[in-house]
């Protein structure tokens, strides 16, 4: 672990101190958990912002000409029409 010095608003300091006292854990641990939570939430939002990328590769099919004949596979019918 590395040490970092940061500037916090007075209200933040009060909230951290209160939470630290009520949970009986260090203020540093409160800050670490808050940062972890922030990054976890950010990752979830990034995933949610690109739902189509989540679908890539989800289907297990043997289609090898999908880029050429996508209309056939999407809408049905013959390729000769």
Biopython code that builds the backbone (N, CA, C, O; Angstrom):
import numpy as np
from Bio.PDB.StructureBuilder import StructureBuilder

atoms = [
    (1, "UNK", "N", (0.835, -1.172, 0.000)),
    (1, "UNK", "CA", (0.000, 0.000, 0.000)),
    (1, "UNK", "C", (0.886, 1.244, 0.000)),
    (1, "UNK", "O", (1.942, 1.271, 0.631)),
    (2, "UNK", "N", (0.443, 2.255, -0.707)),
    (2, "UNK", "CA", (1.185, 3.510, -0.739)),
    (2, "UNK", "C", (0.392, 4.597, -0.042)),
    (2, "UNK", "O", (-0.839, 4.595, -0.049)),
    (3, "UNK", "N", (1.100, 5.499, 0.545)),
    (3, "UNK", "CA", (0.478, 6.609, 1.238)),
    (3, "UNK", "C", (0.193, 7.740, 0.255)),
    (3, "UNK", "O", (1.028, 8.059, -0.592)),
    (4, "UNK", "N", (-0.990, 8.346, 0.370)),
    (4, "UNK", "CA", (-1.393, 9.495, -0.440)),
    (4, "UNK", "C", (-1.971, 10.556, 0.475)),
    (4, "UNK", "O", (-2.690, 10.252, 1.427)),
    (5, "UNK", "N", (-1.652, 11.788, 0.180)),
    (5, "UNK", "CA", (-2.241, 12.904, 0.914)),
    (5, "UNK", "C", (-3.275, 13.561, 0.011)),
    (5, "UNK", "O", (-3.018, 13.818, -1.165)),
    (6, "UNK", "N", (-4.451, 13.830, 0.579)),
    (6, "UNK", "CA", (-5.518, 14.446, -0.202)),
    (6, "UNK", "C", (-6.151, 15.581, 0.605)),
    (6, "UNK", "O", (-6.055, 15.624, 1.831)),
    (7, "UNK", "N", (-6.790, 16.481, -0.106)),
    (7, "UNK", "CA", (-7.537, 17.558, 0.521)),
    (7, "UNK", "C", (-9.012, 17.200, 0.496)),
    (7, "UNK", "O", (-9.539, 16.766, -0.529)),
    (8, "UNK", "N", (-9.682, 17.386, 1.642)),
    (8, "UNK", "CA", (-11.103, 17.087, 1.754)),
    (8, "UNK", "C", (-11.840, 18.300, 2.313)),
    (8, "UNK", "O", (-11.282, 19.092, 3.073)),
    (9, "UNK", "N", (-13.096, 18.425, 1.921)),
    (9, "UNK", "CA", (-13.959, 19.462, 2.471)),
    (9, "UNK", "C", (-14.236, 19.143, 3.947)),
    (9, "UNK", "O", (-14.202, 17.982, 4.357)),
    (10, "UNK", "N", (-14.505, 20.174, 4.728)),
    (10, "UNK", "CA", (-14.775, 19.990, 6.158)),
    (10, "UNK", "C", (-15.940, 19.028, 6.391)),
    (10, "UNK", "O", (-15.890, 18.192, 7.293)),
    (11, "UNK", "N", (-16.980, 19.150, 5.578)),
    (11, "UNK", "CA", (-18.147, 18.277, 5.721)),
    (11, "UNK", "C", (-17.779, 16.818, 5.474)),
    (11, "UNK", "O", (-18.277, 15.923, 6.156)),
    (12, "UNK", "N", (-16.912, 16.584, 4.505)),
    (12, "UNK", "CA", (-16.453, 15.219, 4.233)),
    (12, "UNK", "C", (-15.705, 14.653, 5.436)),
    (12, "UNK", "O", (-15.903, 13.501, 5.821)),
    (13, "UNK", "N", (-14.852, 15.474, 6.014)),
    (13, "UNK", "CA", (-14.069, 15.041, 7.173)),
    (13, "UNK", "C", (-14.985, 14.669, 8.325)),
    (13, "UNK", "O", (-14.786, 13.643, 8.975)),
    (14, "UNK", "N", (-15.990, 15.499, 8.580)),
    (14, "UNK", "CA", (-16.944, 15.208, 9.659)),
    (14, "UNK", "C", (-17.682, 13.896, 9.396)),
    (14, "UNK", "O", (-17.845, 13.075, 10.299)),
    (15, "UNK", "N", (-18.124, 13.707, 8.157)),
    (15, "UNK", "CA", (-18.840, 12.475, 7.822)),
    (15, "UNK", "C", (-17.951, 11.248, 7.971)),
    (15, "UNK", "O", (-18.393, 10.212, 8.467)),
    (16, "UNK", "N", (-16.708, 11.365, 7.545)),
    (16, "UNK", "CA", (-15.764, 10.244, 7.672)),
    (16, "UNK", "C", (-15.503, 9.931, 9.135)),
    (16, "UNK", "O", (-15.475, 8.765, 9.529)),
    (17, "UNK", "N", (-15.312, 10.970, 9.940)),
    (17, "UNK", "CA", (-15.069, 10.766, 11.374)),
    (17, "UNK", "C", (-16.258, 10.093, 12.050)),
    (17, "UNK", "O", (-16.080, 9.176, 12.853)),
    (18, "UNK", "N", (-17.464, 10.542, 11.730)),
    (18, "UNK", "CA", (-18.666, 9.948, 12.326)),
    (18, "UNK", "C", (-18.823, 8.485, 11.926)),
    (18, "UNK", "O", (-19.108, 7.632, 12.766)),
    (19, "UNK", "N", (-18.640, 8.205, 10.661)),
    (19, "UNK", "CA", (-18.768, 6.831, 10.190)),
    (19, "UNK", "C", (-17.686, 5.940, 10.789)),
    (19, "UNK", "O", (-17.942, 4.796, 11.164)),
    (20, "UNK", "N", (-16.492, 6.474, 10.871)),
    (20, "UNK", "CA", (-15.378, 5.736, 11.459)),
    (20, "UNK", "C", (-15.673, 5.359, 12.904)),
    (20, "UNK", "O", (-15.434, 4.227, 13.325)),
    (21, "UNK", "N", (-16.188, 6.312, 13.647)),
    (21, "UNK", "CA", (-16.518, 6.054, 15.061)),
    (21, "UNK", "C", (-17.670, 5.068, 15.207)),
    (21, "UNK", "O", (-17.628, 4.183, 16.062)),
    (22, "UNK", "N", (-18.695, 5.218, 14.378)),
    (22, "UNK", "CA", (-19.864, 4.340, 14.513)),
    (22, "UNK", "C", (-19.566, 2.914, 14.068)),
    (22, "UNK", "O", (-20.120, 1.970, 14.631)),
    (23, "UNK", "N", (-18.709, 2.737, 13.076)),
    (23, "UNK", "CA", (-18.374, 1.402, 12.562)),
    (23, "UNK", "C", (-17.132, 0.810, 13.221)),
    (23, "UNK", "O", (-16.818, -0.367, 13.040)),
    (24, "UNK", "N", (-16.435, 1.636, 13.982)),
    (24, "UNK", "CA", (-15.208, 1.219, 14.660)),
    (24, "UNK", "C", (-14.147, 0.718, 13.669)),
    (24, "UNK", "O", (-13.497, -0.304, 13.889)),
    (25, "UNK", "N", (-13.996, 1.471, 12.572)),
    (25, "UNK", "CA", (-12.929, 1.196, 11.612)),
    (25, "UNK", "C", (-12.196, 2.506, 11.328)),
    (25, "UNK", "O", (-12.716, 3.590, 11.594)),
    (26, "UNK", "N", (-11.009, 2.395, 10.796)),
    (26, "UNK", "CA", (-10.186, 3.590, 10.596)),
    (26, "UNK", "C", (-10.772, 4.490, 9.504)),
    (26, "UNK", "O", (-11.518, 4.043, 8.633)),
    (27, "UNK", "N", (-10.413, 5.759, 9.584)),
    (27, "UNK", "CA", (-10.830, 6.710, 8.563)),
    (27, "UNK", "C", (-10.222, 6.336, 7.210)),
    (27, "UNK", "O", (-10.868, 6.493, 6.174)),
    (28, "UNK", "N", (-9.009, 5.854, 7.217)),
    (28, "UNK", "CA", (-8.360, 5.428, 5.974)),
    (28, "UNK", "C", (-9.147, 4.290, 5.320)),
    (28, "UNK", "O", (-9.290, 4.256, 4.098)),
    (29, "UNK", "N", (-9.654, 3.365, 6.127)),
    (29, "UNK", "CA", (-10.435, 2.258, 5.589)),
    (29, "UNK", "C", (-11.749, 2.759, 4.993)),
    (29, "UNK", "O", (-12.191, 2.252, 3.963)),
    (30, "UNK", "N", (-12.366, 3.734, 5.622)),
    (30, "UNK", "CA", (-13.594, 4.349, 5.086)),
    (30, "UNK", "C", (-13.304, 4.919, 3.696)),
    (30, "UNK", "O", (-14.068, 4.696, 2.757)),
    (31, "UNK", "N", (-12.216, 5.641, 3.573)),
    (31, "UNK", "CA", (-11.854, 6.263, 2.299)),
    (31, "UNK", "C", (-11.534, 5.204, 1.254)),
    (31, "UNK", "O", (-11.961, 5.331, 0.107)),
    (32, "UNK", "N", (-10.790, 4.158, 1.622)),
    (32, "UNK", "CA", (-10.478, 3.078, 0.678)),
    (32, "UNK", "C", (-11.750, 2.407, 0.168)),
    (32, "UNK", "O", (-11.883, 2.140, -1.026)),
    (33, "UNK", "N", (-12.679, 2.137, 1.076)),
    (33, "UNK", "CA", (-13.933, 1.502, 0.677)),
    (33, "UNK", "C", (-14.747, 2.405, -0.244)),
    (33, "UNK", "O", (-15.368, 1.934, -1.197)),
    (34, "UNK", "N", (-14.738, 3.691, 0.041)),
    (34, "UNK", "CA", (-15.470, 4.636, -0.808)),
    (34, "UNK", "C", (-14.872, 4.674, -2.210)),
    (34, "UNK", "O", (-15.601, 4.726, -3.201)),
    (35, "UNK", "N", (-13.562, 4.649, -2.287)),
    (35, "UNK", "CA", (-12.899, 4.653, -3.594)),
    (35, "UNK", "C", (-13.184, 3.356, -4.337)),
    (35, "UNK", "O", (-13.461, 3.387, -5.536)),
    (36, "UNK", "N", (-13.121, 2.217, -3.656)),
    (36, "UNK", "CA", (-13.457, 0.937, -4.283)),
    (36, "UNK", "C", (-14.885, 0.945, -4.814)),
    (36, "UNK", "O", (-15.143, 0.500, -5.932)),
    (37, "UNK", "N", (-15.805, 1.452, -4.007)),
    (37, "UNK", "CA", (-17.209, 1.521, -4.414)),
    (37, "UNK", "C", (-17.366, 2.389, -5.658)),
    (37, "UNK", "O", (-18.110, 2.039, -6.574)),
    (38, "UNK", "N", (-16.673, 3.510, -5.688)),
    (38, "UNK", "CA", (-16.731, 4.415, -6.833)),
    (38, "UNK", "C", (-16.298, 3.701, -8.111)),
    (38, "UNK", "O", (-16.962, 3.812, -9.142)),
    (39, "UNK", "N", (-15.194, 2.974, -8.045)),
    (39, "UNK", "CA", (-14.696, 2.280, -9.227)),
    (39, "UNK", "C", (-15.605, 1.131, -9.649)),
    (39, "UNK", "O", (-15.777, 0.890, -10.844)),
    (40, "UNK", "N", (-16.186, 0.421, -8.691)),
    (40, "UNK", "CA", (-17.124, -0.655, -9.027)),
    (40, "UNK", "C", (-18.350, -0.089, -9.724)),
    (40, "UNK", "O", (-18.804, -0.644, -10.725)),
    (41, "UNK", "N", (-18.888, 1.000, -9.211)),
    (41, "UNK", "CA", (-20.053, 1.626, -9.823)),
    (41, "UNK", "C", (-19.719, 2.139, -11.221)),
    (41, "UNK", "O", (-20.532, 2.016, -12.137)),
    (42, "UNK", "N", (-18.555, 2.701, -11.385)),
    (42, "UNK", "CA", (-18.124, 3.224, -12.680)),
    (42, "UNK", "C", (-18.021, 2.101, -13.713)),
    (42, "UNK", "O", (-18.405, 2.286, -14.868)),
    (43, "UNK", "N", (-17.509, 0.950, -13.309)),
    (43, "UNK", "CA", (-17.413, -0.190, -14.213)),
    (43, "UNK", "C", (-18.794, -0.652, -14.634)),
    (43, "UNK", "O", (-19.007, -0.992, -15.798)),
    (44, "UNK", "N", (-19.741, -0.669, -13.696)),
    (44, "UNK", "CA", (-21.100, -1.087, -14.015)),
    (44, "UNK", "C", (-21.730, -0.124, -15.007)),
    (44, "UNK", "O", (-22.416, -0.557, -15.932)),
    (45, "UNK", "N", (-21.513, 1.154, -14.833)),
    (45, "UNK", "CA", (-22.082, 2.145, -15.745)),
    (45, "UNK", "C", (-21.481, 2.011, -17.130)),
    (45, "UNK", "O", (-22.185, 2.175, -18.126)),
    (46, "UNK", "N", (-20.193, 1.716, -17.212)),
    (46, "UNK", "CA", (-19.547, 1.532, -18.504)),
    (46, "UNK", "C", (-20.118, 0.323, -19.217)),
    (46, "UNK", "O", (-20.330, 0.365, -20.429)),
    (47, "UNK", "N", (-20.373, -0.756, -18.486)),
    (47, "UNK", "CA", (-20.973, -1.936, -19.084)),
    (47, "UNK", "C", (-22.373, -1.613, -19.582)),
    (47, "UNK", "O", (-22.750, -1.997, -20.689)),
    (48, "UNK", "N", (-23.138, -0.907, -18.764)),
    (48, "UNK", "CA", (-24.511, -0.576, -19.124)),
    (48, "UNK", "C", (-24.570, 0.370, -20.313)),
    (48, "UNK", "O", (-25.557, 0.374, -21.048)),
    (49, "UNK", "N", (-23.534, 1.167, -20.513)),
    (49, "UNK", "CA", (-23.569, 2.142, -21.592)),
    (49, "UNK", "C", (-23.330, 1.508, -22.965)),
    (49, "UNK", "O", (-23.587, 2.145, -23.987)),
    (50, "UNK", "N", (-22.844, 0.272, -23.002)),
    (50, "UNK", "CA", (-22.592, -0.405, -24.267)),
    (50, "UNK", "C", (-23.199, -1.809, -24.246)),
    (50, "UNK", "O", (-22.466, -2.796, -24.305)),
    (51, "UNK", "N", (-24.525, -1.909, -24.163)),
    (51, "UNK", "CA", (-25.148, -3.236, -24.029)),
    (51, "UNK", "C", (-24.958, -4.127, -25.241)),
    (51, "UNK", "O", (-24.940, -5.349, -25.096)),
    (52, "UNK", "N", (-24.816, -3.556, -26.437)),
    (52, "UNK", "CA", (-24.621, -4.397, -27.615)),
    (52, "UNK", "C", (-23.289, -5.130, -27.593)),
    (52, "UNK", "O", (-23.173, -6.243, -28.106)),
    (53, "UNK", "N", (-22.283, -4.498, -26.992)),
    (53, "UNK", "CA", (-20.992, -5.173, -26.887)),
    (53, "UNK", "C", (-21.075, -6.384, -25.971)),
    (53, "UNK", "O", (-20.322, -7.344, -26.133)),
    (54, "UNK", "N", (-21.989, -6.337, -25.011)),
    (54, "UNK", "CA", (-22.181, -7.472, -24.112)),
    (54, "UNK", "C", (-22.733, -8.683, -24.882)),
    (54, "UNK", "O", (-22.481, -9.828, -24.507)),
    (55, "UNK", "N", (-23.480, -8.422, -25.951)),
    (55, "UNK", "CA", (-24.093, -9.495, -26.715)),
    (55, "UNK", "C", (-23.138, -10.153, -27.704)),
    (55, "UNK", "O", (-23.396, -11.260, -28.178)),
    (56, "UNK", "N", (-22.056, -9.487, -28.011)),
    (56, "UNK", "CA", (-21.120, -10.016, -29.002)),
    (56, "UNK", "C", (-20.616, -11.390, -28.574)),
    (56, "UNK", "O", (-20.102, -11.565, -27.469)),
    (57, "UNK", "N", (-20.774, -12.354, -29.469)),
    (57, "UNK", "CA", (-20.288, -13.700, -29.195)),
    (57, "UNK", "C", (-21.196, -14.537, -28.328)),
    (57, "UNK", "O", (-20.822, -15.645, -27.945)),
    (58, "UNK", "N", (-22.381, -14.043, -28.005)),
    (58, "UNK", "CA", (-23.259, -14.775, -27.098)),
    (58, "UNK", "C", (-23.952, -15.957, -27.794)),
    (58, "UNK", "O", (-24.265, -16.958, -27.150)),
    (59, "UNK", "N", (-24.187, -15.838, -29.099)),
    (59, "UNK", "CA", (-24.864, -16.902, -29.850)),
    (59, "UNK", "C", (-23.848, -17.934, -30.327)),
    (59, "UNK", "O", (-22.728, -17.601, -30.714)),
    (60, "UNK", "N", (-24.264, -19.173, -30.290)),
    (60, "UNK", "CA", (-23.400, -20.259, -30.759)),
    (60, "UNK", "C", (-23.997, -20.809, -32.046)),
    (60, "UNK", "O", (-24.820, -21.724, -32.011)),
    (61, "UNK", "N", (-23.582, -20.252, -33.190)),
    (61, "UNK", "CA", (-24.111, -20.665, -34.487)),
    (61, "UNK", "C", (-22.955, -20.965, -35.435)),
    (61, "UNK", "O", (-21.814, -20.558, -35.214)),
    (62, "UNK", "N", (-23.290, -21.686, -36.487)),
    (62, "UNK", "CA", (-22.273, -22.072, -37.470)),
    (62, "UNK", "C", (-22.371, -21.254, -38.753)),
    (62, "UNK", "O", (-22.035, -21.757, -39.825)),
    (63, "UNK", "N", (-22.815, -20.028, -38.670)),
    (63, "UNK", "CA", (-22.947, -19.165, -39.849)),
    (63, "UNK", "C", (-21.583, -18.566, -40.157)),
    (63, "UNK", "O", (-20.957, -17.937, -39.303)),
    (64, "UNK", "N", (-21.134, -18.772, -41.389)),
    (64, "UNK", "CA", (-19.837, -18.238, -41.783)),
    (64, "UNK", "C", (-19.957, -17.094, -42.784)),
    (64, "UNK", "O", (-18.975, -16.406, -43.065)),
    (65, "UNK", "N", (-21.167, -16.889, -43.326)),
    (65, "UNK", "CA", (-21.343, -15.847, -44.334)),
    (65, "UNK", "C", (-22.321, -14.760, -43.847)),
    (65, "UNK", "O", (-23.030, -14.151, -44.648)),
    (66, "UNK", "N", (-22.347, -14.536, -42.569)),
    (66, "UNK", "CA", (-23.290, -13.588, -41.985)),
    (66, "UNK", "C", (-23.124, -12.167, -42.480)),
    (66, "UNK", "O", (-24.112, -11.444, -42.607)),
    (67, "UNK", "N", (-21.919, -11.753, -42.759)),
    (67, "UNK", "CA", (-21.718, -10.381, -43.238)),
    (67, "UNK", "C", (-22.215, -10.209, -44.669)),
    (67, "UNK", "O", (-22.647, -9.119, -45.044)),
    (68, "UNK", "N", (-22.160, -11.270, -45.472)),
    (68, "UNK", "CA", (-22.622, -11.193, -46.854)),
    (68, "UNK", "C", (-24.126, -11.418, -46.978)),
    (68, "UNK", "O", (-24.785, -10.795, -47.811)),
    (69, "UNK", "N", (-24.659, -12.298, -46.158)),
    (69, "UNK", "CA", (-26.062, -12.702, -46.295)),
    (69, "UNK", "C", (-26.886, -12.358, -45.051)),
    (69, "UNK", "O", (-27.780, -13.115, -44.670)),
    (70, "UNK", "N", (-26.593, -11.238, -44.430)),
    (70, "UNK", "CA", (-27.272, -10.875, -43.191)),
    (70, "UNK", "C", (-28.781, -10.712, -43.371)),
    (70, "UNK", "O", (-29.538, -11.045, -42.459)),
    (71, "UNK", "N", (-29.242, -10.205, -44.532)),
    (71, "UNK", "CA", (-30.679, -10.058, -44.759)),
    (71, "UNK", "C", (-31.389, -11.409, -44.694)),
    (71, "UNK", "O", (-32.472, -11.524, -44.122)),
    (72, "UNK", "N", (-30.772, -12.418, -45.283)),
    (72, "UNK", "CA", (-31.349, -13.764, -45.253)),
    (72, "UNK", "C", (-31.535, -14.231, -43.818)),
    (72, "UNK", "O", (-32.590, -14.761, -43.470)),
    (73, "UNK", "N", (-30.513, -14.037, -42.976)),
    (73, "UNK", "CA", (-30.557, -14.538, -41.617)),
    (73, "UNK", "C", (-31.451, -13.684, -40.721)),
    (73, "UNK", "O", (-32.035, -14.188, -39.762)),
    (74, "UNK", "N", (-31.555, -12.415, -41.028)),
    (74, "UNK", "CA", (-32.394, -11.540, -40.212)),
    (74, "UNK", "C", (-33.861, -11.598, -40.614)),
    (74, "UNK", "O", (-34.742, -11.622, -39.754)),
    (75, "UNK", "N", (-34.125, -11.622, -41.905)),
    (75, "UNK", "CA", (-35.504, -11.485, -42.393)),
    (75, "UNK", "C", (-36.034, -12.756, -43.068)),
    (75, "UNK", "O", (-37.228, -12.838, -43.355)),
    (76, "UNK", "N", (-35.191, -13.728, -43.320)),
    (76, "UNK", "CA", (-35.613, -14.949, -43.984)),
    (76, "UNK", "C", (-35.691, -14.773, -45.491)),
    (76, "UNK", "O", (-35.314, -13.722, -46.010)),
    (77, "UNK", "N", (-36.159, -15.750, -46.176)),
    (77, "UNK", "CA", (-36.300, -15.653, -47.622)),
    (77, "UNK", "C", (-35.092, -16.205, -48.346)),
    (77, "UNK", "O", (-34.144, -16.704, -47.740)),
    (78, "UNK", "N", (-35.158, -16.100, -49.650)),
    (78, "UNK", "CA", (-34.092, -16.611, -50.498)),
    (78, "UNK", "C", (-33.080, -15.523, -50.812)),
    (78, "UNK", "O", (-33.416, -14.339, -50.806)),
    (79, "UNK", "N", (-31.881, -15.906, -51.079)),
    (79, "UNK", "CA", (-30.848, -14.961, -51.460)),
    (79, "UNK", "C", (-31.012, -14.514, -52.898)),
    (79, "UNK", "O", (-30.538, -13.441, -53.271)),
    (80, "UNK", "N", (-31.682, -15.329, -53.718)),
    (80, "UNK", "CA", (-31.814, -15.044, -55.144)),
    (80, "UNK", "C", (-32.848, -13.970, -55.449)),
    (80, "UNK", "O", (-32.883, -13.468, -56.573)),
    (81, "UNK", "N", (-33.683, -13.603, -54.496)),
    (81, "UNK", "CA", (-34.752, -12.616, -54.743)),
    (81, "UNK", "C", (-34.221, -11.233, -54.890)),
    (81, "UNK", "O", (-34.990, -10.295, -55.100)),
]
sb = StructureBuilder()
sb.init_structure("model")
sb.init_model(0)
sb.init_chain("A")
sb.init_seg("    ")
for serial, (resi, resn, name, xyz) in enumerate(atoms, 1):
    if name == "N":
        sb.init_residue(resn, " ", resi, " ")
    sb.init_atom(name, np.array(xyz, "f"), 0.0, 1.0, " ", f" {name:<3s}", serial, name[0])
structure = sb.get_structure()
